[in-house]
């Protein structure tokens, strides 16, 4: 936590968060635009 260089856990968390967010967004878009 004290190292001001490259926080590896934070970087990994950010990438996982972005990936999950992108997947959720794509699914939501598909659900909204799907012709029911």
CHARMM internal coordinates of N, CA and C (Angstrom, degrees):
IC EDIT
DIST 1 N 1 CA 1.4741
DIST 1 CA 1 C 1.5316
ANGL 1 N 1 CA 1 C 110.89
DIST 1 C 2 N 1.3522
ANGL 1 CA 1 C 2 N 116.86
DIHE 1 N 1 CA 1 C 2 N -32.84
DIST 2 N 2 CA 1.4612
ANGL 1 C 2 N 2 CA 120.46
DIHE 1 CA 1 C 2 N 2 CA -176.98
DIST 2 CA 2 C 1.5243
ANGL 2 N 2 CA 2 C 112.69
DIHE 1 C 2 N 2 CA 2 C -80.16
DIST 2 C 3 N 1.3266
ANGL 2 CA 2 C 3 N 117.81
DIHE 2 N 2 CA 2 C 3 N -17.08
DIST 3 N 3 CA 1.4694
ANGL 2 C 3 N 3 CA 120.11
DIHE 2 CA 2 C 3 N 3 CA -177.69
DIST 3 CA 3 C 1.5222
ANGL 3 N 3 CA 3 C 110.53
DIHE 2 C 3 N 3 CA 3 C -75.49
DIST 3 C 4 N 1.3454
ANGL 3 CA 3 C 4 N 117.35
DIHE 3 N 3 CA 3 C 4 N 121.80
DIST 4 N 4 CA 1.4672
ANGL 3 C 4 N 4 CA 121.72
DIHE 3 CA 3 C 4 N 4 CA -179.19
DIST 4 CA 4 C 1.5266
ANGL 4 N 4 CA 4 C 112.55
DIHE 3 C 4 N 4 CA 4 C -86.79
DIST 4 C 5 N 1.3391
ANGL 4 CA 4 C 5 N 117.03
DIHE 4 N 4 CA 4 C 5 N 10.75
DIST 5 N 5 CA 1.4645
ANGL 4 C 5 N 5 CA 120.43
DIHE 4 CA 4 C 5 N 5 CA -178.01
DIST 5 CA 5 C 1.5225
ANGL 5 N 5 CA 5 C 112.13
DIHE 4 C 5 N 5 CA 5 C -81.39
DIST 5 C 6 N 1.3474
ANGL 5 CA 5 C 6 N 115.95
DIHE 5 N 5 CA 5 C 6 N -106.75
DIST 6 N 6 CA 1.4676
ANGL 5 C 6 N 6 CA 119.98
DIHE 5 CA 5 C 6 N 6 CA -178.83
DIST 6 CA 6 C 1.5268
ANGL 6 N 6 CA 6 C 109.84
DIHE 5 C 6 N 6 CA 6 C -117.64
DIST 6 C 7 N 1.3189
ANGL 6 CA 6 C 7 N 117.45
DIHE 6 N 6 CA 6 C 7 N 104.13
DIST 7 N 7 CA 1.4708
ANGL 6 C 7 N 7 CA 120.42
DIHE 6 CA 6 C 7 N 7 CA 176.07
DIST 7 CA 7 C 1.5266
ANGL 7 N 7 CA 7 C 110.41
DIHE 6 C 7 N 7 CA 7 C -74.22
DIST 7 C 8 N 1.3324
ANGL 7 CA 7 C 8 N 116.63
DIHE 7 N 7 CA 7 C 8 N 106.32
DIST 8 N 8 CA 1.4661
ANGL 7 C 8 N 8 CA 120.29
DIHE 7 CA 7 C 8 N 8 CA -175.55
DIST 8 CA 8 C 1.5333
ANGL 8 N 8 CA 8 C 113.40
DIHE 7 C 8 N 8 CA 8 C -68.12
DIST 8 C 9 N 1.3433
ANGL 8 CA 8 C 9 N 118.64
DIHE 8 N 8 CA 8 C 9 N -44.36
DIST 9 N 9 CA 1.4763
ANGL 8 C 9 N 9 CA 119.00
DIHE 8 CA 8 C 9 N 9 CA 179.92
DIST 9 CA 9 C 1.5246
ANGL 9 N 9 CA 9 C 111.81
DIHE 8 C 9 N 9 CA 9 C -59.53
DIST 9 C 10 N 1.3405
ANGL 9 CA 9 C 10 N 116.65
DIHE 9 N 9 CA 9 C 10 N -41.78
DIST 10 N 10 CA 1.4640
ANGL 9 C 10 N 10 CA 121.81
DIHE 9 CA 9 C 10 N 10 CA -179.06
DIST 10 CA 10 C 1.5251
ANGL 10 N 10 CA 10 C 109.88
DIHE 9 C 10 N 10 CA 10 C -61.83
DIST 10 C 11 N 1.3446
ANGL 10 CA 10 C 11 N 115.86
DIHE 10 N 10 CA 10 C 11 N -44.85
DIST 11 N 11 CA 1.4717
ANGL 10 C 11 N 11 CA 121.50
DIHE 10 CA 10 C 11 N 11 CA -179.83
DIST 11 CA 11 C 1.5184
ANGL 11 N 11 CA 11 C 110.03
DIHE 10 C 11 N 11 CA 11 C -59.97
DIST 11 C 12 N 1.3365
ANGL 11 CA 11 C 12 N 115.94
DIHE 11 N 11 CA 11 C 12 N -44.87
DIST 12 N 12 CA 1.4628
ANGL 11 C 12 N 12 CA 120.53
DIHE 11 CA 11 C 12 N 12 CA -179.88
DIST 12 CA 12 C 1.5153
ANGL 12 N 12 CA 12 C 110.19
DIHE 11 C 12 N 12 CA 12 C -64.61
DIST 12 C 13 N 1.3318
ANGL 12 CA 12 C 13 N 116.99
DIHE 12 N 12 CA 12 C 13 N -44.35
DIST 13 N 13 CA 1.4651
ANGL 12 C 13 N 13 CA 121.26
DIHE 12 CA 12 C 13 N 13 CA 179.31
DIST 13 CA 13 C 1.5183
ANGL 13 N 13 CA 13 C 110.52
DIHE 12 C 13 N 13 CA 13 C -58.83
DIST 13 C 14 N 1.3323
ANGL 13 CA 13 C 14 N 116.71
DIHE 13 N 13 CA 13 C 14 N -43.05
DIST 14 N 14 CA 1.4667
ANGL 13 C 14 N 14 CA 121.08
DIHE 13 CA 13 C 14 N 14 CA -178.89
DIST 14 CA 14 C 1.5183
ANGL 14 N 14 CA 14 C 110.49
DIHE 13 C 14 N 14 CA 14 C -61.93
DIST 14 C 15 N 1.3353
ANGL 14 CA 14 C 15 N 116.93
DIHE 14 N 14 CA 14 C 15 N -44.86
DIST 15 N 15 CA 1.4676
ANGL 14 C 15 N 15 CA 120.41
DIHE 14 CA 14 C 15 N 15 CA -178.54
DIST 15 CA 15 C 1.5203
ANGL 15 N 15 CA 15 C 111.13
DIHE 14 C 15 N 15 CA 15 C -65.64
DIST 15 C 16 N 1.3295
ANGL 15 CA 15 C 16 N 117.02
DIHE 15 N 15 CA 15 C 16 N -42.29
DIST 16 N 16 CA 1.4693
ANGL 15 C 16 N 16 CA 120.92
DIHE 15 CA 15 C 16 N 16 CA 178.42
DIST 16 CA 16 C 1.5181
ANGL 16 N 16 CA 16 C 109.74
DIHE 15 C 16 N 16 CA 16 C -63.56
DIST 16 C 17 N 1.3356
ANGL 16 CA 16 C 17 N 116.63
DIHE 16 N 16 CA 16 C 17 N -43.62
DIST 17 N 17 CA 1.4652
ANGL 16 C 17 N 17 CA 121.38
DIHE 16 CA 16 C 17 N 17 CA -179.79
DIST 17 CA 17 C 1.5222
ANGL 17 N 17 CA 17 C 110.41
DIHE 16 C 17 N 17 CA 17 C -61.29
DIST 17 C 18 N 1.3343
ANGL 17 CA 17 C 18 N 116.53
DIHE 17 N 17 CA 17 C 18 N -45.76
DIST 18 N 18 CA 1.4679
ANGL 17 C 18 N 18 CA 120.65
DIHE 17 CA 17 C 18 N 18 CA 179.84
DIST 18 CA 18 C 1.5223
ANGL 18 N 18 CA 18 C 110.89
DIHE 17 C 18 N 18 CA 18 C -62.86
DIST 18 C 19 N 1.3298
ANGL 18 CA 18 C 19 N 116.97
DIHE 18 N 18 CA 18 C 19 N -41.15
DIST 19 N 19 CA 1.4627
ANGL 18 C 19 N 19 CA 121.20
DIHE 18 CA 18 C 19 N 19 CA 179.80
DIST 19 CA 19 C 1.5273
ANGL 19 N 19 CA 19 C 110.49
DIHE 18 C 19 N 19 CA 19 C -62.88
DIST 19 C 20 N 1.3316
ANGL 19 CA 19 C 20 N 116.88
DIHE 19 N 19 CA 19 C 20 N -47.64
DIST 20 N 20 CA 1.4665
ANGL 19 C 20 N 20 CA 121.25
DIHE 19 CA 19 C 20 N 20 CA 179.38
DIST 20 CA 20 C 1.5184
ANGL 20 N 20 CA 20 C 110.32
DIHE 19 C 20 N 20 CA 20 C -61.55
DIST 20 C 21 N 1.3370
ANGL 20 CA 20 C 21 N 116.37
DIHE 20 N 20 CA 20 C 21 N -43.83
DIST 21 N 21 CA 1.4656
ANGL 20 C 21 N 21 CA 120.90
DIHE 20 CA 20 C 21 N 21 CA 179.97
DIST 21 CA 21 C 1.5251
ANGL 21 N 21 CA 21 C 110.71
DIHE 20 C 21 N 21 CA 21 C -61.22
DIST 21 C 22 N 1.3269
ANGL 21 CA 21 C 22 N 116.64
DIHE 21 N 21 CA 21 C 22 N -43.60
DIST 22 N 22 CA 1.4673
ANGL 21 C 22 N 22 CA 120.96
DIHE 21 CA 21 C 22 N 22 CA 179.68
DIST 22 CA 22 C 1.5272
ANGL 22 N 22 CA 22 C 111.00
DIHE 21 C 22 N 22 CA 22 C -62.61
DIST 22 C 23 N 1.3383
ANGL 22 CA 22 C 23 N 116.93
DIHE 22 N 22 CA 22 C 23 N -43.54
DIST 23 N 23 CA 1.4690
ANGL 22 C 23 N 23 CA 120.98
DIHE 22 CA 22 C 23 N 23 CA 179.82
DIST 23 CA 23 C 1.5219
ANGL 23 N 23 CA 23 C 110.20
DIHE 22 C 23 N 23 CA 23 C -63.08
DIST 23 C 24 N 1.3308
ANGL 23 CA 23 C 24 N 116.87
DIHE 23 N 23 CA 23 C 24 N -45.57
DIST 24 N 24 CA 1.4669
ANGL 23 C 24 N 24 CA 121.25
DIHE 23 CA 23 C 24 N 24 CA 179.49
DIST 24 CA 24 C 1.5210
ANGL 24 N 24 CA 24 C 110.34
DIHE 23 C 24 N 24 CA 24 C -61.29
DIST 24 C 25 N 1.3272
ANGL 24 CA 24 C 25 N 116.49
DIHE 24 N 24 CA 24 C 25 N -42.08
DIST 25 N 25 CA 1.4631
ANGL 24 C 25 N 25 CA 121.15
DIHE 24 CA 24 C 25 N 25 CA -179.85
DIST 25 CA 25 C 1.5260
ANGL 25 N 25 CA 25 C 110.97
DIHE 24 C 25 N 25 CA 25 C -63.02
DIST 25 C 26 N 1.3223
ANGL 25 CA 25 C 26 N 116.74
DIHE 25 N 25 CA 25 C 26 N -44.14
DIST 26 N 26 CA 1.4695
ANGL 25 C 26 N 26 CA 121.20
DIHE 25 CA 25 C 26 N 26 CA 179.63
DIST 26 CA 26 C 1.5257
ANGL 26 N 26 CA 26 C 110.47
DIHE 25 C 26 N 26 CA 26 C -63.02
DIST 26 C 27 N 1.3342
ANGL 26 CA 26 C 27 N 116.79
DIHE 26 N 26 CA 26 C 27 N -44.28
DIST 27 N 27 CA 1.4686
ANGL 26 C 27 N 27 CA 121.05
DIHE 26 CA 26 C 27 N 27 CA 179.33
DIST 27 CA 27 C 1.5217
ANGL 27 N 27 CA 27 C 109.99
DIHE 26 C 27 N 27 CA 27 C -62.52
DIST 27 C 28 N 1.3348
ANGL 27 CA 27 C 28 N 116.86
DIHE 27 N 27 CA 27 C 28 N -44.81
DIST 28 N 28 CA 1.4684
ANGL 27 C 28 N 28 CA 121.01
DIHE 27 CA 27 C 28 N 28 CA 179.47
DIST 28 CA 28 C 1.5273
ANGL 28 N 28 CA 28 C 110.39
DIHE 27 C 28 N 28 CA 28 C -60.88
DIST 28 C 29 N 1.3271
ANGL 28 CA 28 C 29 N 116.50
DIHE 28 N 28 CA 28 C 29 N -43.07
DIST 29 N 29 CA 1.4654
ANGL 28 C 29 N 29 CA 121.13
DIHE 28 CA 28 C 29 N 29 CA 178.98
DIST 29 CA 29 C 1.5230
ANGL 29 N 29 CA 29 C 110.54
DIHE 28 C 29 N 29 CA 29 C -61.92
DIST 29 C 30 N 1.3263
ANGL 29 CA 29 C 30 N 116.88
DIHE 29 N 29 CA 29 C 30 N -43.94
DIST 30 N 30 CA 1.4657
ANGL 29 C 30 N 30 CA 121.09
DIHE 29 CA 29 C 30 N 30 CA 179.22
DIST 30 CA 30 C 1.5266
ANGL 30 N 30 CA 30 C 110.42
DIHE 29 C 30 N 30 CA 30 C -62.28
DIST 30 C 31 N 1.3184
ANGL 30 CA 30 C 31 N 116.84
DIHE 30 N 30 CA 30 C 31 N -42.91
DIST 31 N 31 CA 1.4701
ANGL 30 C 31 N 31 CA 121.04
DIHE 30 CA 30 C 31 N 31 CA -179.65
DIST 31 CA 31 C 1.5227
ANGL 31 N 31 CA 31 C 110.24
DIHE 30 C 31 N 31 CA 31 C -64.49
DIST 31 C 32 N 1.3339
ANGL 31 CA 31 C 32 N 116.73
DIHE 31 N 31 CA 31 C 32 N -41.65
DIST 32 N 32 CA 1.4707
ANGL 31 C 32 N 32 CA 121.06
DIHE 31 CA 31 C 32 N 32 CA -177.65
DIST 32 CA 32 C 1.5246
ANGL 32 N 32 CA 32 C 111.02
DIHE 31 C 32 N 32 CA 32 C -69.36
DIST 32 C 33 N 1.3308
ANGL 32 CA 32 C 33 N 116.68
DIHE 32 N 32 CA 32 C 33 N -42.20
DIST 33 N 33 CA 1.4663
ANGL 32 C 33 N 33 CA 120.37
DIHE 32 CA 32 C 33 N 33 CA -175.21
DIST 33 CA 33 C 1.5279
ANGL 33 N 33 CA 33 C 112.93
DIHE 32 C 33 N 33 CA 33 C -88.39
DIST 33 C 34 N 1.3336
ANGL 33 CA 33 C 34 N 117.26
DIHE 33 N 33 CA 33 C 34 N -5.16
DIST 34 N 34 CA 1.4689
ANGL 33 C 34 N 34 CA 119.71
DIHE 33 CA 33 C 34 N 34 CA -179.42
DIST 34 CA 34 C 1.5289
ANGL 34 N 34 CA 34 C 110.22
DIHE 33 C 34 N 34 CA 34 C -71.02
DIST 34 C 35 N 1.3352
ANGL 34 CA 34 C 35 N 116.90
DIHE 34 N 34 CA 34 C 35 N 132.26
DIST 35 N 35 CA 1.4708
ANGL 34 C 35 N 35 CA 121.01
DIHE 34 CA 34 C 35 N 35 CA 179.47
DIST 35 CA 35 C 1.5258
ANGL 35 N 35 CA 35 C 111.45
DIHE 34 C 35 N 35 CA 35 C -77.73
DIST 35 C 36 N 1.3067
ANGL 35 CA 35 C 36 N 116.15
DIHE 35 N 35 CA 35 C 36 N 97.51
DIST 36 N 36 CA 1.4668
ANGL 35 C 36 N 36 CA 120.11
DIHE 35 CA 35 C 36 N 36 CA -177.71
DIST 36 CA 36 C 1.5172
ANGL 36 N 36 CA 36 C 111.04
DIHE 35 C 36 N 36 CA 36 C -82.11
END
COOR INIT
IC SEED 1 N 1 CA 1 C
IC BUILD
